[in-house]
Amino acid sequence: MASVELIEPRQVEVQGSKWQLIVASTLGGFFEWYDFYVYAALATLLAPLFFPPGNDTVAFMGTLATFGAGFLVRPLGALVFGRLGDLVGRKVTFLITMSVMGLATIGVGFLPTFATAGIWATGTLVALRLIQGFAHGGETGGAVTYLAENSPPDQRGFQTSFLQTTAAGGLLVSIIVTLSLRSFLTDVQFQEWGWRIPFIVSIFLLATSIYIRTKLEETPIFKQMKEAGKLSKRPVGESLGAENRGRILLLFVLCAGLGGIFGACLFQTMFFMTKTLALPVQTVQVVVCIAMVLATPFYLVFGWLSDRIGRKPVMLAAYVLSALTTFPIFWGITHYGNPRLEAFLESNPIVITAPNCNFRVFAGPSSDCDRIAGQLSDLGVAFTTVAASPGTQAQVTIAGRSLAAIDKDSIRSALVAAGWPQRADVSQANLPALTFLVFLLDLYLAIVFAPIAAFMAELFPARHRYTSMSLPFHLGAGWIGGFLPFGVAALNIYFGNLYSGLWYPVVCAAVAAVIGFIAMPETYKASL
């Protein structure tokens, strides 16, 4: 492929101030994170609204799978919009992605529920999540490319790290909106119609974002390529060509590690504290919000540091720390969040004795063992299974006592009688310690997320940069991170343990650390 001589952005006249470019580029990320947190915070409420009644576990798993469905189509969006961005320009492409992404988010607020529309409600929710994910597949690559190509070389890591701070902004606004609604509305009002408002108010975010982005100019690098007639005619083909495949594969592995980290800290902590530890949603939101706000300045710190010592040592540090400490951090979250539950599980073994324990998430339970395992997991308790002879009736033993009737109400009653806390006692929780542990997970995300935008831009040539970085990012971070809540929940149910699913993010981070140490190049002095 012929090389193209391009001058750096600081040597050309860039339209707009640095801060205007940063704000415009980060708006899409802010919108996306807001949508993430609203959906994640309302997942337990949305489950019975959009999925068939009768099986709470299947409904909740379906909600998580729908959450992950948006990530499933992101690589396709990355190819479509990445190609468009490399052919016609960065600005117009991520203006389109912002509009489509915003309309899909707003649309959730107007959906009929399963009670009024049946399976059509479920299907429409899934369709909107797919559309939203498809558009976001082009948004990330567009924002990174646009801001990187407008940044001075010695500030590229610092300036692109602003893209990642939008996680805190989206979280903060989503929590303010949901907490305000819960304080003004009754629980019944919020469950009936109040949940729609956080999605509908996105219309104001969308209008503001589109207005600001229409004021932008195209990047100087793209302008030069267009004037010189050096634009790629086949950006997808060049991205997937033999010369580029090694870099694509490397970035996929590194982004998979990133996906494991952000899925654990941004999604799993909320699901774990609300569903497993049974802490009040408002308490969890405050803890997560404080931890995220405390971690936000570190995105800029580590973005700046990567401009000084390089992208590689900063990113590898996050992978190693995450792989080594994720399990201890979640053990600590249980200890400080619900000590009564920790004590109960240690002193009251729960055993399922039955044949055919092969839990099926979507097809429904195929045996009594599967049904009981799902019910216990839905209640947030650990258990072990013992294989019995075919035809043997399933039994549940709780604290040495076998149940005669095995349904969810009977299991709950037996658990309560044995001392199981149905709800966490906030007065016994150590909220400062809980906040610190969540902050550590957020800090790992800041360490790896801050420099990765600049690293991706520096890894690929300008001709097909938009396409090349978008595809592996969404295959790695999108698929791995997006399906993490579902994968963690499925592993926990299968193994009957509250923590088994954490092997998902730990293995992702460990593999990224090893492959990164061996194959990751240093790019922070590379020319765009």
C-alpha positions in Angstrom: 0.0 0.0 0.0 1.4 3.4 -1.0 2.4 5.6 1.8 0.8 9.1 2.1 2.8 12.0 3.6 0.6 13.9 6.0 1.4 16.7 8.3 0.3 16.6 11.9 -2.9 18.5 13.0 -0.9 21.1 14.9 0.7 22.2 11.6 -2.7 23.0 9.9 -5.4 25.4 10.8 -8.1 23.5 12.7 -11.6 25.0 12.8 -12.9 25.5 16.4 -11.2 25.5 19.7 -9.7 22.5 21.4 -12.6 22.4 23.9 -15.2 22.7 21.2 -13.7 19.6 19.5 -13.5 17.7 22.8 -17.1 18.5 23.8 -18.5 17.6 20.3 -16.5 14.3 20.2 -17.5 13.2 23.6 -21.3 13.8 23.3 -21.9 10.4 21.7 -20.1 8.6 24.5 -22.1 10.6 27.1 -25.3 9.6 25.4 -24.3 5.9 25.2 -23.2 5.7 28.8 -26.4 7.4 30.0 -28.4 4.8 28.1 -26.2 2.0 29.5 -26.8 3.0 33.1 -30.5 3.7 32.8 -31.1 0.3 31.2 -28.8 -1.5 33.7 -30.4 0.3 36.7 -33.9 -0.6 35.5 -33.1 -4.2 34.3 -34.9 -5.9 37.2 -37.9 -3.7 36.7 -38.0 -4.1 32.9 -37.8 -7.9 33.1 -41.5 -8.5 34.2 -42.7 -5.7 31.9 -41.3 -7.0 28.6 -41.0 -10.8 29.1 -43.7 -13.5 29.8 -44.7 -13.9 33.4 -44.2 -17.1 35.4 -40.4 -17.5 35.5 -38.5 -14.6 37.1 -35.1 -16.1 36.3 -35.8 -16.5 32.6 -37.3 -13.0 32.4 -34.2 -11.5 34.1 -31.8 -13.4 31.9 -33.8 -12.4 28.9 -33.5 -8.7 30.0 -29.7 -9.2 30.3 -29.5 -10.9 26.9 -31.5 -8.0 25.4 -29.0 -5.7 26.9 -26.2 -7.7 25.3 -28.1 -7.9 21.9 -27.2 -4.2 21.2 -23.5 -5.2 21.5 -24.0 -8.2 19.2 -24.6 -6.0 16.1 -22.0 -3.4 16.9 -19.3 -5.0 14.7 -21.7 -4.9 11.8 -22.3 -1.2 12.5 -18.5 -0.7 12.7 -18.1 -2.1 9.2 -20.9 -0.1 7.7 -20.2 3.2 9.3 -16.4 2.7 9.4 -16.5 2.3 5.6 -18.7 5.4 5.3 -16.3 7.4 7.5 -13.3 6.4 5.5 -15.0 7.1 2.2 -17.0 10.3 2.8 -15.7 11.8 6.0 -15.5 11.5 9.8 -17.9 14.4 10.6 -21.0 13.3 8.5 -20.7 9.7 9.7 -20.7 10.3 13.4 -23.5 12.8 13.0 -25.6 10.0 11.5 -24.7 7.5 14.2 -25.6 10.0 16.9 -29.1 10.6 15.5 -29.9 6.9 15.0 -28.5 5.9 18.4 -30.5 8.7 20.1 -33.8 7.9 18.5 -33.5 4.2 19.4 -32.9 5.1 23.1 -35.8 7.5 23.2 -38.1 4.9 21.5 -37.8 2.5 24.5 -39.7 5.0 26.6 -42.7 4.8 24.2 -42.9 1.0 24.0 -46.1 -1.0 25.0 -45.5 -3.6 27.7 -45.9 -7.4 27.5 -49.3 -7.1 29.3 -50.7 -4.9 26.4 -48.8 -6.1 23.3 -47.6 -9.6 24.2 -44.5 -10.9 22.5 -44.6 -7.9 20.2 -43.4 -5.8 23.1 -40.5 -8.1 23.7 -39.6 -8.1 20.0 -39.8 -4.3 19.7 -37.5 -3.9 22.7 -35.0 -6.2 21.2 -35.2 -4.4 17.8 -34.6 -1.0 19.4 -31.6 -2.4 21.3 -30.2 -3.8 18.0 -30.7 -0.5 16.2 -29.0 1.4 19.1 -26.1 -1.0 19.1 -25.8 -0.9 15.3 -25.4 2.9 15.3 -23.0 2.9 18.2 -20.8 0.5 16.2 -19.9 3.5 14.2 -20.0 6.1 16.9 -16.9 5.1 18.9 -14.6 4.8 15.9 -15.8 8.2 14.6 -15.3 10.0 17.9 -11.8 8.5 18.4 -10.7 9.2 14.9 -12.1 12.7 14.8 -10.5 13.8 18.1 -7.2 11.9 17.6 -6.7 13.5 14.1 -7.4 17.0 15.7 -5.0 16.5 18.6 -1.3 17.5 18.8 1.0 14.4 18.9 2.3 15.1 22.4 -1.2 15.5 23.8 -3.1 12.8 21.9 -3.4 10.4 24.9 -4.6 13.3 27.2 -7.1 14.8 24.8 -8.6 11.5 23.7 -8.9 10.4 27.3 -11.7 13.0 27.6 -13.8 10.5 25.6 -13.7 8.1 28.4 -14.7 10.6 31.1 -18.2 10.5 29.6 -18.8 7.3 31.6 -19.0 9.3 34.8 -21.1 12.0 33.2 -23.6 9.6 31.8 -23.7 7.7 35.1 -24.2 10.9 37.1 -27.0 12.2 34.9 -28.8 8.8 34.8 -28.6 8.5 38.6 -29.9 12.1 39.1 -32.8 11.4 36.8 -33.8 8.0 38.3 -33.3 9.1 41.9 -35.3 12.2 41.4 -38.2 10.3 39.8 -38.1 7.7 42.7 -38.3 10.5 45.2 -41.2 12.3 43.6 -43.2 9.2 42.5 -44.6 6.3 44.5 -43.2 2.8 43.7 -46.4 1.9 41.9 -46.3 5.1 39.8 -42.6 4.4 38.9 -43.3 0.8 37.9 -46.4 1.7 35.9 -45.1 4.7 33.9 -42.3 6.5 35.6 -39.6 4.2 34.2 -40.3 5.6 30.8 -39.2 9.1 31.6 -35.4 8.5 31.8 -35.5 7.2 28.2 -37.8 10.0 26.9 -35.8 12.8 28.4 -33.0 11.7 26.1 -34.6 13.8 23.4 -33.0 16.9 25.0 -29.6 15.2 25.0 -30.1 14.3 21.3 -31.1 17.8 20.2 -28.1 19.4 22.0 -25.7 16.9 20.6 -26.8 17.2 17.0 -26.7 21.0 17.2 -23.1 21.1 18.4 -21.9 18.5 15.9 -23.4 20.3 13.0 -20.9 23.2 13.8 -17.8 20.9 13.3 -15.4 20.9 10.3 -13.9 17.8 8.8 -10.5 16.6 10.2 -7.4 18.1 8.6 -6.0 14.7 7.8 -9.1 13.6 5.9 -9.2 16.8 4.0 -5.6 16.3 2.9 -6.2 12.8 1.8 -9.3 13.9 -0.2 -7.4 16.8 -1.8 -4.5 14.5 -2.8 -6.9 11.8 -4.1 -5.5 9.3 -1.6 -8.8 8.1 0.0 -9.3 4.4 0.2 -11.6 2.9 -2.3 -11.9 -0.3 -0.3 -11.5 0.5 3.4 -13.1 -2.8 4.5 -10.9 -4.9 2.2 -7.8 -3.0 3.2 -8.7 -3.3 6.9 -9.1 -7.1 6.6 -6.1 -7.6 4.3 -3.1 -9.7 5.1 -1.0 -6.7 6.1 -3.5 -5.6 8.7 -4.8 -8.9 10.2 -2.2 -9.1 12.9 -3.1 -5.7 14.2 -6.8 -6.4 14.0 -6.3 -9.6 16.1 -4.1 -7.9 18.6 -6.6 -5.1 19.1 -9.4 -7.6 19.5 -7.6 -9.4 22.4 -6.7 -6.1 24.1 -10.3 -4.8 23.7 -11.6 -8.1 25.1 -9.5 -7.5 28.2 -11.0 -4.0 28.3 -14.5 -5.4 27.9 -14.0 -7.7 30.9 -12.8 -4.9 33.1 -15.6 -2.4 32.2 -18.2 -5.1 32.3 -17.1 -6.1 35.8 -16.9 -2.6 37.2 -19.8 -0.8 35.5 -22.4 -3.6 35.2 -21.6 -6.5 37.4 -21.2 -4.4 40.5 -24.7 -2.9 40.2 -26.3 -6.3 39.4 -24.4 -8.0 42.2 -25.2 -5.4 44.9 -28.9 -5.0 44.0 -29.9 -8.6 43.0 -27.5 -10.8 45.0 -26.7 -8.7 48.1 -30.3 -7.2 48.0 -29.0 -3.7 48.8 -31.5 -0.9 48.1 -31.2 0.4 44.5 -30.8 4.0 45.8 -27.9 3.0 48.1 -26.2 1.1 45.2 -26.6 4.0 42.9 -25.1 6.4 45.4 -22.1 4.1 46.0 -21.5 3.6 42.3 -21.9 7.3 41.5 -19.4 8.4 44.2 -16.9 5.8 43.2 -17.2 6.8 39.5 -16.9 10.5 40.2 -13.7 9.9 42.3 -12.2 7.8 39.5 -13.0 10.2 36.7 -10.0 12.6 37.1 -7.7 9.5 36.8 -8.8 9.1 33.1 -7.0 12.4 32.4 -4.1 11.5 34.6 -3.4 8.1 32.9 -4.1 9.6 29.4 -1.5 12.3 30.2 0.9 9.6 31.6 0.6 7.6 28.4 1.9 10.6 26.5 5.0 10.6 28.7 5.9 6.9 29.2 3.8 5.2 26.5 0.5 3.4 26.1 1.8 -0.1 26.7 3.0 0.0 30.3 -0.2 1.9 31.4 -2.6 -0.6 29.7 -0.7 -3.7 30.8 -0.8 -2.5 34.5 -4.6 -2.4 34.4 -4.9 -6.0 32.9 -2.6 -7.4 35.6 -4.3 -5.6 38.5 -7.7 -6.7 37.3 -6.8 -10.3 36.8 -5.2 -10.5 40.3 -7.8 -8.6 42.4 -11.2 -9.0 40.9 -12.1 -12.0 43.1 -10.9 -10.4 46.3 -12.7 -7.2 45.5 -16.1 -9.0 45.1 -15.5 -11.0 48.2 -15.0 -7.7 50.0 -18.1 -6.3 48.4 -20.1 -9.1 50.0 -18.4 -8.8 53.3 -19.0 -5.0 53.6 -22.3 -4.9 51.7 -24.3 -7.7 53.4 -22.3 -9.4 56.2 -25.4 -11.3 57.3 -25.6 -13.0 53.9 -21.9 -13.8 54.0 -22.3 -15.4 57.5 -25.5 -17.3 56.5 -23.9 -18.8 53.4 -20.8 -19.9 55.4 -22.8 -21.7 58.1 -25.9 -23.0 56.1 -25.0 -25.2 53.2 -27.7 -25.6 50.5 -27.7 -28.8 48.5 -29.8 -29.9 45.6 -30.0 -33.7 45.2 -31.5 -34.6 41.8 -30.8 -36.1 38.4 -30.4 -34.1 35.2 -28.9 -30.8 36.4 -28.3 -29.0 33.1 -29.7 -25.5 33.4 -31.2 -24.1 30.2 -31.6 -20.3 30.2 -34.0 -19.7 27.3 -35.6 -23.0 26.6 -36.7 -23.1 30.2 -35.8 -25.6 32.9 -35.6 -29.1 31.5 -35.7 -30.8 34.9 -36.7 -30.2 38.5 -33.0 -29.6 39.3 -32.8 -26.9 36.7 -35.9 -25.2 38.0 -34.7 -25.3 41.6 -31.2 -24.1 40.6 -32.8 -21.1 38.8 -35.0 -20.3 41.8 -32.1 -20.4 44.3 -29.9 -18.3 42.0 -32.7 -15.8 41.5 -32.9 -15.4 45.3 -29.1 -14.7 45.4 -27.9 -17.8 47.3 -25.1 -20.3 46.6 -25.8 -24.0 46.4 -24.2 -27.3 45.5 -25.7 -30.1 43.4 -25.5 -33.9 44.1 -26.3 -36.3 41.2 -29.1 -38.8 42.0 -30.2 -41.8 40.2 -32.6 -41.3 37.2 -36.2 -41.1 38.2 -35.3 -40.0 41.8 -37.4 -37.1 43.1 -35.5 -33.8 43.5 -34.7 -32.7 47.0 -33.4 -29.5 48.5 -31.6 -29.5 51.8 -31.3 -26.1 53.6 -29.3 -26.0 56.8 -29.7 -29.8 57.2 -33.4 -29.7 56.7 -35.0 -31.3 53.6 -38.1 -29.7 51.9 -41.2 -31.6 51.3 -42.6 -29.1 48.8 -40.2 -27.5 46.4 -41.4 -24.2 44.9 -40.1 -20.7 45.2 -42.3 -19.7 48.1 -41.3 -22.9 50.1 -37.6 -22.3 49.4 -37.9 -18.7 50.5 -39.7 -19.7 53.7 -37.1 -22.3 54.5 -34.3 -19.9 53.8 -35.8 -17.2 56.1 -36.4 -19.8 58.8 -32.7 -20.8 58.6 -31.7 -17.1 59.1 -31.3 -15.9 55.5 -31.6 -12.1 55.2 -34.2 -11.3 52.5 -32.9 -7.7 52.3 -29.5 -6.2 53.3 -29.5 -4.2 56.4 -28.0 -0.9 55.3 -27.1 0.0 58.9 -24.8 -3.0 59.0 -23.2 -2.2 55.6 -19.8 -0.4 55.6 -20.6 2.1 52.8 -17.2 3.8 52.7 -15.4 0.4 52.3 -17.9 -0.6 49.7 -17.3 2.6 47.8 -13.6 2.1 48.0 -13.8 -1.4 46.5 -16.0 -0.2 43.6 -13.6 2.7 43.1 -10.7 0.2 42.7 -12.6 -1.4 39.8 -13.3 2.0 38.3 -9.6 2.9 38.6 -8.6 -0.2 36.7 -11.0 0.9 33.9 -9.5 4.4 33.9 -6.0 3.0 33.6 -6.7 0.9 30.5 -9.5 3.0 29.0 -7.7 6.3 29.1 -4.9 5.5 26.6 -6.6 3.0 24.4 -8.3 5.6 22.1 -5.0 7.1 21.2 -3.4 3.6 20.9 -6.1 2.5 18.4 -5.7 5.6 16.3 -2.0 5.2 16.2 -2.1 1.5 15.3 -3.7 2.0 11.9 -3.0 4.1 8.8 -5.3 7.0 8.1 -6.7 5.5 4.8 -8.8 2.9 6.7 -8.3 4.0 10.3 -12.1 4.5 11.1 -12.9 1.0 9.8 -9.9 -0.8 11.2 -10.2 0.4 14.8 -14.0 0.1 15.0 -14.3 -3.6 14.1 -12.0 -5.2 16.6 -13.0 -2.7 19.3 -16.7 -3.8 19.1 -15.8 -7.4 18.7 -13.7 -7.3 21.8 -15.0 -4.7 24.1 -18.6 -4.8 22.7 -19.2 -8.5 22.7 -17.1 -9.5 25.7 -18.2 -6.5 27.8 -21.8 -6.4 26.6 -22.5 -10.1 27.3 -20.6 -10.1 30.6 -23.7 -9.7 32.8 -25.4 -12.5 31.0 -22.3 -14.7 31.0 -21.6 -14.1 34.7 -25.2 -14.9 35.7 -25.2 -18.1 33.6 -22.0 -19.4 35.1 -23.1 -18.5 38.6 -26.3 -20.5 38.0 -24.5 -23.4 36.4 -21.9 -23.8 39.2 -24.2 -22.7 42.0 -21.7 -20.1 43.3 -22.0 -16.3 43.7 -18.5 -15.8 42.3 -17.9 -18.5 39.6 -19.0 -16.1 36.9 -16.1 -13.7 37.8 -13.8 -16.1 35.9 -15.2 -14.5 32.8 -13.6 -11.0 33.3 -10.5 -12.4 35.1 -9.6 -14.7 32.2 -10.2 -11.9 29.7 -7.8 -9.6 31.6 -5.2 -12.3 32.1 -5.1 -13.2 28.4 -4.9 -9.5 27.4 -2.0 -9.1 29.8 0.0 -12.0 28.4 -0.7 -11.3 24.7 -0.1 -7.6 25.2 3.2 -8.1 26.9 4.4 -10.3 24.0 2.9 -8.6 20.9 1.8 -5.1 21.8 3.8 -2.4 20.0 4.5 1.0 21.6 2.8 3.7 19.5 2.8 6.9 21.5 5.4 8.5 19.2 3.8 7.4 16.0 2.7 9.9 13.4 -0.9 9.8 12.3 
